[in-house]
Amino acid sequence: MYRIPTDQPESDGTLKWDHTDVVFVHASAGGSTGLGWSYASRATADLIHEILRPSIAGRAALDIGGCWREMVHRLRNVGVPGAGMMAVAAVDIALWDLKAKLLGVSLSNLFGIVRDEVEIYGSGGFTSYTERQVAAQLSGWVEAGIRNVKMKVGRDATEDPHRVGAARTAIGEKTGLFVDANGAYSRKQALTMAEGFANESNVLWFEEPRPSNDLEGLRFLRRRAPVAMDIAAGEYGDLTEYFRRMLQAGSVDCLQADATRCGGYTGFLKVAAICDAFHMPLSAHCAPQLHAHVGCAVNALRHIEYFHDHNRIDQLLFDGFLDPAHGCLKPDASRLGHGMSLKDADAAMYRA
């Protein structure tokens, strides 16, 4: 486990933080080692060490489906959702990386590509930032060729329209503007904000205007929000049933999922299959380096969140970091697995 301080204090509509914890897993077989990780707490590391590691040690390295099922089963008495699935995710990602290395291919080729690259959107604009900081961050992404950018709202509803308007001014009219409330608004308050954001600042994406478990509230907003605005949620999803219920309820225009929270690549591919069945687009939440390869293999994928914190961490800790080009990430097919390796010397100072 590693703990990396943020470059400055950060907050969204409902939380504040000053560091990010990352749990790493190494899985070895046949002379190769796979690397997996999740942006998760020490509790996740304890679950991996005490329950998941003994449950799959010695199994066939290529038997990822069997390993995944066994890990989920072994978590029954301590709780599968939440930290349990984040623990499974870190191990599952390591197993997929290992399998690709054993077979001598990149992860995207192992999954089976449907596209060569995946679109990203810049994500940050924290509520702890000044308007000038938000403008500089978002406009910097625009200058780098990223076509959509996202900022946080919900900390102060009276100030949010002004902050969003200032962001629109900074990025110009051609760039798509997204907002993320992290569930901070009440239902009718969220509807009022949606109408204002759309009409005054041409906001195209309203993420978690209500908490993701308020399916009725999200459906209420989806049916009443301006037609050009997508309602999005799902980033905290863990079990496959969570995502199915969200789509059956008609709560979103675009579903979000995070491989580091929903059981790794195995879980993410299950979510993608549900999206195909419901004809629903899918957006990958955070962890852009982890999602680049699987994103190239998912038919329903719309884009990947290019999140400020995770990009900074990944550049600090890894070799093989993918730099965006013309608003997209393109996996390097010449590198085996996901192509990322931990820079042990640089990471040592953050070890917890």
C-alpha positions in Angstrom: 0.0 0.0 0.0 1.1 3.5 -0.8 -0.2 6.9 0.3 0.4 9.8 -2.0 -0.4 13.4 -0.9 -2.4 15.6 -3.3 -0.6 18.5 -4.8 -3.0 20.8 -2.8 -6.1 20.3 -0.7 -9.0 19.0 -2.8 -12.8 18.7 -2.4 -15.9 18.0 -4.3 -19.6 18.6 -3.4 -19.6 16.2 -0.4 -16.0 15.3 0.6 -12.6 16.8 1.2 -9.3 14.9 1.0 -5.5 15.5 1.0 -4.1 12.1 -0.1 -4.9 9.0 -2.2 -4.2 5.5 -1.0 -3.2 2.9 -3.6 -3.0 -0.9 -3.0 -0.8 -2.9 -5.3 -0.8 -6.7 -6.0 1.8 -8.8 -7.7 0.8 -12.2 -9.1 3.5 -14.5 -10.5 3.5 -17.8 -12.5 5.7 -19.3 -15.2 8.5 -16.8 -14.8 6.2 -13.8 -15.3 4.6 -11.3 -12.9 1.4 -9.3 -13.3 0.7 -6.0 -11.6 -2.7 -4.9 -10.4 -3.9 -2.0 -8.2 -6.8 -0.2 -6.8 -7.2 3.3 -5.3 -8.4 1.9 -2.0 -7.8 1.9 1.7 -5.6 -0.3 3.9 -8.7 -2.4 4.7 -8.6 -3.5 1.1 -5.0 -4.6 1.5 -5.9 -6.6 4.6 -8.6 -8.4 2.7 -6.2 -9.3 -0.1 -3.5 -10.6 2.3 -5.8 -12.5 4.7 -8.5 -13.9 2.5 -7.9 -13.5 -1.3 -4.3 -14.5 -1.5 -4.7 -17.9 0.2 -7.9 -18.6 -1.8 -6.1 -18.6 -5.2 -2.5 -19.3 -4.5 -1.4 -22.3 -6.5 -4.3 -22.2 -9.0 -3.7 -22.2 -12.8 -2.7 -18.7 -13.8 -4.9 -18.7 -16.9 -8.0 -19.6 -14.9 -9.0 -16.0 -14.2 -12.8 -16.7 -14.2 -12.3 -19.5 -11.7 -10.1 -17.2 -9.5 -12.6 -14.4 -9.7 -15.5 -16.6 -8.6 -13.5 -18.2 -5.8 -12.4 -14.7 -4.4 -16.0 -13.4 -4.4 -17.1 -16.6 -2.7 -14.5 -16.4 0.0 -15.6 -12.8 0.9 -19.1 -14.0 1.8 -18.7 -13.7 5.6 -16.9 -10.4 5.6 -18.9 -8.6 2.9 -18.6 -8.7 -0.8 -19.6 -5.1 -1.9 -17.5 -2.1 -1.4 -14.0 -2.8 -0.1 -14.4 -6.5 -0.9 -14.8 -5.9 -4.6 -12.0 -3.3 -4.6 -9.8 -6.0 -3.2 -10.9 -8.5 -5.9 -10.3 -5.8 -8.5 -6.6 -5.3 -7.6 -6.0 -9.1 -7.8 -8.0 -9.6 -10.9 -6.1 -6.8 -12.8 -2.8 -8.4 -11.7 -4.1 -11.8 -13.1 -5.1 -10.3 -16.4 -1.7 -8.6 -16.7 0.0 -11.9 -15.9 -2.1 -13.8 -18.4 -1.2 -11.4 -21.2 2.5 -11.6 -20.4 2.4 -15.4 -20.3 0.7 -15.4 -23.7 3.1 -12.7 -25.1 0.5 -10.1 -26.0 -0.8 -6.7 -24.9 -4.0 -6.6 -22.8 -5.9 -4.9 -25.5 -5.1 -7.7 -28.0 -5.9 -10.3 -25.4 -9.3 -8.7 -24.8 -9.9 -8.3 -28.5 -9.9 -4.7 -29.8 -12.9 -2.9 -31.3 -11.0 0.4 -31.6 -7.3 1.4 -31.6 -7.7 4.3 -29.1 -10.2 5.7 -26.6 -11.4 9.2 -26.1 -10.8 10.9 -22.7 -12.2 13.9 -21.0 -10.3 16.1 -18.6 -11.5 15.9 -15.0 -10.7 18.0 -12.0 -12.0 21.6 -11.3 -12.3 20.8 -7.6 -14.6 22.9 -5.4 -11.4 23.8 -3.4 -10.0 25.5 -6.5 -10.3 29.2 -7.1 -12.0 30.3 -10.4 -8.6 31.1 -11.8 -7.3 27.6 -11.0 -10.3 26.0 -12.5 -10.0 28.1 -15.6 -6.3 27.3 -16.0 -6.7 23.5 -15.5 -9.7 23.2 -17.9 -8.3 25.5 -20.6 -5.0 23.6 -20.4 -6.7 20.4 -21.3 -8.5 22.1 -24.2 -5.2 23.4 -25.5 -3.9 19.8 -25.3 -6.6 18.7 -27.7 -9.1 17.2 -25.2 -12.6 17.8 -26.4 -14.6 17.6 -23.1 -13.7 18.7 -19.6 -15.4 18.3 -16.2 -15.5 20.3 -13.0 -16.9 19.7 -9.5 -20.0 21.4 -8.2 -22.3 21.1 -5.1 -20.2 22.7 -2.4 -22.1 26.0 -2.6 -25.3 25.9 -4.7 -25.5 29.7 -4.7 -22.0 30.0 -6.2 -22.2 27.1 -8.6 -23.9 28.9 -11.5 -21.2 31.6 -11.5 -18.3 29.1 -11.2 -19.7 27.0 -14.1 -20.3 30.2 -16.2 -16.7 31.3 -15.6 -15.5 27.8 -16.7 -17.5 28.1 -19.9 -15.9 31.5 -20.6 -12.4 30.0 -20.1 -12.8 27.0 -22.4 -14.9 28.7 -25.1 -18.1 27.4 -26.8 -16.7 24.5 -28.8 -15.5 22.4 -25.8 -18.0 20.1 -24.1 -18.5 21.1 -20.4 -19.4 18.5 -17.8 -20.3 19.0 -14.1 -20.2 16.5 -11.2 -22.1 17.1 -8.0 -21.2 13.8 -6.2 -24.8 13.6 -4.9 -24.8 17.0 -3.2 -28.2 18.3 -4.4 -31.7 17.6 -3.4 -34.0 16.3 -6.2 -35.7 19.6 -7.0 -32.6 21.6 -6.3 -30.8 19.4 -8.8 -33.5 20.0 -11.4 -33.2 23.7 -11.0 -29.4 23.5 -11.3 -29.7 21.3 -14.4 -31.9 23.8 -16.2 -29.6 26.7 -15.3 -26.4 24.9 -16.2 -27.8 23.8 -19.6 -29.4 27.1 -20.5 -26.7 29.5 -19.2 -23.5 27.5 -19.8 -24.4 24.7 -22.2 -23.5 21.9 -19.8 -23.8 18.6 -21.6 -23.2 16.1 -18.7 -24.6 16.2 -15.2 -22.9 13.5 -13.0 -24.5 12.3 -9.8 -26.9 15.2 -9.2 -28.2 12.8 -6.7 -26.4 9.9 -4.9 -26.1 6.8 -7.1 -28.3 4.8 -4.8 -31.3 7.2 -5.3 -32.5 5.5 -8.5 -35.9 7.2 -8.3 -34.3 10.6 -7.9 -32.0 10.1 -10.8 -34.9 8.9 -13.0 -36.9 11.9 -11.9 -34.1 14.2 -13.1 -33.4 12.2 -16.3 -37.0 12.6 -17.4 -37.1 16.3 -16.7 -33.6 17.6 -17.4 -32.9 19.5 -20.7 -32.8 17.0 -23.6 -29.2 17.8 -24.5 -28.0 17.1 -21.0 -26.9 13.5 -20.1 -27.5 12.3 -16.5 -24.7 10.0 -15.5 -23.9 7.8 -12.4 -22.6 4.4 -11.4 -19.0 5.1 -10.4 -19.5 3.6 -6.9 -20.9 0.4 -8.4 -19.5 -2.9 -7.2 -21.7 -6.0 -7.9 -23.1 -6.7 -11.3 -26.6 -6.5 -9.9 -26.0 -2.9 -8.9 -25.5 -1.8 -12.6 -28.4 -4.0 -13.8 -30.8 -2.3 -11.3 -29.6 1.1 -12.4 -30.4 0.4 -16.0 -33.6 -1.3 -15.4 -34.8 1.7 -13.4 -34.0 4.0 -16.4 -31.9 6.2 -14.1 -29.1 7.3 -16.4 -28.3 8.4 -20.0 -24.8 7.0 -19.6 -23.6 4.4 -17.1 -20.3 4.8 -15.3 -18.2 2.0 -14.0 -14.7 1.7 -12.5 -12.6 -1.4 -12.9 -10.9 -0.7 -9.6 -14.3 -0.9 -7.8 -16.4 -3.4 -9.7 -14.1 -6.4 -9.5 -11.4 -5.6 -12.0 -11.4 -6.2 -15.7 -13.6 -9.3 -15.2 -16.2 -7.2 -13.5 -15.9 -4.3 -15.9 -16.5 -6.7 -18.9 -19.6 -7.9 -17.2 -20.9 -4.4 -16.9 -20.1 -3.8 -20.5 -22.2 -6.8 -21.5 -25.1 -5.4 -19.5 -24.7 -2.0 -21.3 -24.8 -3.9 -24.7 -28.0 -5.6 -23.6 -29.6 -2.3 -22.6 -28.2 -0.3 -25.6 -26.6 2.0 -23.0 -23.2 3.9 -23.5 -20.6 3.2 -20.8 -18.0 5.7 -19.4 -15.0 4.5 -17.4 -14.6 6.3 -14.1 -11.0 7.5 -13.3 -7.9 5.2 -13.5 -7.3 6.2 -17.1 -4.1 4.1 -17.5 -5.9 1.0 -16.3 -9.0 1.6 -18.5 -7.1 2.3 -21.7 -6.7 -1.3 -22.8 -10.1 -2.6 -21.8 -11.7 0.5 -23.2 -10.4 -0.5 -26.6 -12.2 -3.8 -26.3 -15.6 -2.5 -25.1 -18.2 -1.8 -27.8 -20.3 0.4 -25.5 -17.5 2.7 -24.3 -18.0 6.4 -24.8 -14.9 7.8 -23.0 -12.6 7.5 -20.1 -12.2 10.0 -17.2 -8.7 11.6 -17.4 -8.7 12.4 -13.6 -6.1 14.8 -12.3 -5.2 12.9 -9.1 -4.8 9.5 -10.8 -2.8 11.0 -13.7 -0.4 12.6 -11.3 0.0 9.4 -9.2 0.5 7.3 -12.3 3.2 9.5 -13.6 5.0 9.5 -10.2 4.8 5.7 -9.7 4.9 4.0 -13.2 7.0 3.4 -16.2 4.8 2.9 -19.3 2.5 5.9 -18.7 0.4 6.6 -21.8 0.3 10.3 -22.8 -2.8 11.5 -24.6 -2.7 12.5 -28.2 -5.5 14.6 -29.9 -7.8 13.8 -26.9 -7.3 10.0 -26.9 -5.3 7.3 -25.2 -3.8 4.7 -27.5 -2.3 1.5 -25.8 1.1 0.5 -26.9 0.6 -3.0 -28.4 4.4 -3.6 -28.3 4.3 -3.7 -24.5 3.0 -6.9 -22.8 0.0 -6.8 -20.5 -1.1 -3.3 -19.6 2.5 -2.1 -20.1 2.8 -0.4 -16.7 5.6 -1.2 -14.3 6.1 0.2 -10.8 9.1 2.5 -10.3 10.2 0.9 -7.0 12.8 3.5 -6.0 10.4 6.4 -6.7 7.4 4.7 -5.0 9.4 3.8 -1.9 9.0 7.2 -0.2 5.2 6.8 -0.4 5.0 3.3 1.0 2.6 3.0 4.0 
